[in-house]
Amino acid sequence: MTSPEWWRNPERRLAGRFLAVVLLAAAVLGGRKLAADEGMWLFNEPPLERLAQDHGFAAPAGWMERLQQAAVRFNSGGSGAFVSADGLVLTNHHVAASSLQKLSAPDRDLARDGFVASRRAAELRCVDLELNVLVSIEDVTDRVQTAVAEAADLAAAVEARRRVLAAIEKASLEATGLRSDVVPLFGGGRYHLYRYRRYTDVRLVFAPERKIAFFGGDADNFEYPRHCLDICFFRAYEDGQPARVEHFLPWAAEDVAPADLVFVAGHPGHTDRGKTLAELTALRDRQLPFSLEWLNRREVLLRAFSEEGRVEAQQATHDLFGVQNSRKARGGLLAALLRPPLFARLAAAEKERRAAWQGAAADSPWARVAAAQRTIDAVALRYNLLEGGMAFRSQFFRHARTLLRAAAESPKPDGERLREYRDAARPSLELQLFSAEPLDDALEIASLADSLTFLAVKLGVDDPLVQQVLAGRSPAERAAELIAGTTLGRRRETSGGGRPDNRRELYDGGGAAVDASDDTMLALAKLVDAESRRLRTIVAEARETKKQAHTELSRLRLERAAGPIAPDATFTLRLAYGTVQGVAERAGGGMLPASTTFGDLFAKADREQGRPPFQLPDSWLEARQRLATAAALQTPLNFVSTADIIGGNSGSPVVNRQGELVGVIFDGNEDSLVLDVAYDADRARAIAVSAGGIAAAVEQVYQAEGLLAELGLDGSGWTSLFDGTTLGGWKPSGFGTDGPVTVERGEIAIGMGDPLSGVTWQREFPTDCYEIALEAQRADGFDFFCGLTFPVGKDCCSLILGGWGGGLVGLSSIDGADASENGTTQYQEFETGRWYDVRVRVTPETITCLLDGEEIISQPRAGREISIRSEMFLCKPLGVATYATAGRLRKLRYRRLQGKAADPATDKPATGERGSDD
């Protein structure tokens, strides 16, 4: 891949933006109305006609499939995308925050201080993170609706729906081995089976500091302009090796400009656009006020806990951010629903649909939804506190409830269990249940005490269940007692880490072990379980009424629609699109620009005099001098578009017409909070981190050379030696005993020779002041799998990896002595099937060799005779050989280094002895 360096060229960027602004103005003044880009679209039902009509876009063959299978869902909440063939995943820092917190320790705060893996071996494995990649979608509506139609009453319908969903998922899992989830769409009007590839070995690669990832803090959250590097890189692994993915997003060669069409592939969590007026009224008058009361209370608790000390702040910061984000999102949505014009518009739309209803008003689907909503409202308080767990905010309690219900549900037939305990869901459930997340007693006690207080306040101290839960103690005393008496989690070393963790023992022991346990938290879960299940049944039957009614409403909507309709968000993969556009200032006045730059970031920090939350981390202060040029200050950092997003889209890739990455979604402006119930193209904006800003920060601030190279963005001039599809300039070396040489899955496969086999480069290559890099693997055999021959001025040398029985490393030859008998000789164990990153730097002074990022050889050239063994002559001047071993090669590339060759006459490109095949 070539190295796009457009973030270094401000004139090119500014010229493109000026042209785009001119075209946009001409279109508006010419009378063309900009399209309203509403919709979070199913990938199996994209709005192709609308895209063609409104934007002149026709997706090329394979475009949708590549984007679908490059998109990643974070089961912790959020989205991401593969950005390299080696399983590298880009998402947001705030999506990664939970994992960063769990990987931290009192003396290592990764969320605050950031992290850069110096090499693959230094990447940190996350404790319970699961990534999902959508493989296929199948419509199973008929099977579900047929099963439910035969039910005699609501209770039977609930059970019938549960059985058929479990049966579909279990059959799919057994047939494909893929995670299989049946997803209700249009409120239950349609059902699709989603099959996912799961990745549970996920490792942290790169995270910036919180100060730049969340620059502006809560004050700037859901605001624009923004100035954040809200990104994080992970890597998916399979069988202990980086996952080899077929579809990933290449970095765009150009930055976005105003009026550009962009696409967002992400997993929006939930919207309410298909809800009836009765449901929206309940949302406005009951659900949101209750949620905000609880969130405000919890925010006060977490803020107070954070102020107790540095360690306490580290423990609570992630939860505090989540609560603040939720509080602001729900507050914004409530404010929108309290606007009379918006609610009047929603009411008018429903009135129009009601007018088309042919049946009796008393039995209309709207009437049935309203009745069901009243049933839910009547029990909602107790349901949220007990079944929803709002009264028992502790990870220990969550584990206790899971263990209790797993013991009760597992003996039942799969179709009769609660949904979360079905066979198809078991792998994900167990991943969460047995998480190695370290728990802190102090935070668990404070959180549980506050939620028990909330229970007593909302239900009254005299409520019989409250009396049983508190057991004659204050909420604080009861919380301390419950936490002290539980062993259902892994405690941090500084918080009773020596205590046992009995989760696995109780889970494997089933009902008998659970019944015999005297764990305090398990006893609490048992105490409230009967009432919780009773409330769950009431709500499930009311929701069944809603689903049946929404089936009719969906049919009515689809029949009357002038075009395609996107269903409400369900935390499944959706396609949104829009154009890059600025937005008018809320207080009136001018237009805010469509993007912000590094220069804007520094200007904001200066205006705020570096006070929190507008304080730059040390890495950015140290890099400021390097970023002081006009080019660097014009680097785009954030941009906005009209793409239709909601919570869950955080981390979603933003791509251009070519399917190239141009950004990653991390927020919306305040006006985007209305998108839960209605789309607003005029004021709502999705906010993304620019791909150009990411590249510039990785290069100029963090100087993460390996990451930049993997993204194909290394600005130091890497040139590929292998395109992944053909041998190109490589030819079999012709030892006469060679094994077959083929290209497979983007790799050069060198078959086992008798004994030698290999490939030789036939085109020009420098002889001095260069670096060559590749990845090599021993596929079979017990001798050297990488004998890299390379030019050193007038001579050549060979780096041997795994020779002389499998473990020797060294250069052949130095002063006539080969790799087994000179000063570079060393031994290392090499694993079959593992990829090793190999680099050799040749300068006038030294030959430097690195393995997996660590220097293993530094051989001075002055006064030394550099040569190769005679049997390696057929690899001159550049080649890779194996000895009685099958090997594989990939990512072969080189770059020139600054400096003057030892002998200017010799620094001419070397060529293979048999000539070029151009």
Secondary structure, 3 states (H helix, E strand, C coil): CCCCCHHHCHHHHHHHHHHHHHHHHHHHHCCCCCCCCCCCEECCCCCHHHHHHHHCCCCCCCHHHHHHHHEEEECCCCEEEECCCCCEEEECHHHHHHHHHHHCECCECHHHHCEECCCHHHCEECCCCCEEEEEEEEECHHHHHHHHHCCCCHHHHHHHHHHHHHHHHHHHHHHHCCEEEEEEEHHHCEEEEEEEEEECEEEEEEECCHHHHCCCHHHHCCCCCCCCCCCEEEEEEECCEECCCCCCCCECCCCCCCCCEEEEEECCCCCCCCCCHHHHHHHHHHHHHHHHHHHHHHHHHHHHHHCCCHHHHHHHHHHHHHHHHHHHHHHHHHHHHCCHHHHHHHHHHHHHHHHCCCCCHHHCHHHHHHHHHHHHHHHHHHHHHHCCCCCCCCHHHHHHHHHHHHHHHCCCCHHHCCHHHCHHHHHHHHHHHCCCCEECHHHHHHHHHHHHHHHHHHHCCCCHHHHHHHCCCCHHHHHHHHHHCCCCCEECHHHCCCCCCCHHHHHHHHHHHHHHCCCHHHHHHHHHHHHHHHHHHHHHHHHHHHHHHHHHHHHHHHHHCCCCCCCCCCCCCEEEEEEECCEECCCCCCEECCEEEHHHHHHHHHHCCCCCCCCCCHHHHHHCCCCCCHHHHCCEEEEEECCCCCCCCCCCEEECCCCCEEEEEEEECHHHHHHHCCCCCCCCCEEEEEHHHHHHHHHHHCCCHHHHHHCCCCCCCCEECCCCCCCCCEEECCCCCCCCEEEECCEEEECCCCCEEEEEECCCECCCCEEEEEEEEEEEECCCCEEEEEEECCEEEEEEEEECCCCEEEEECECCECCCCCCCCEECCCCCCCEEEEEEEECCCEEEEEECCEEEEEEECCCCCECCCHHHHHHCCCEEEEECEEEEEEEEEEEECCCCCCCHHHCCCECCCCCCCC
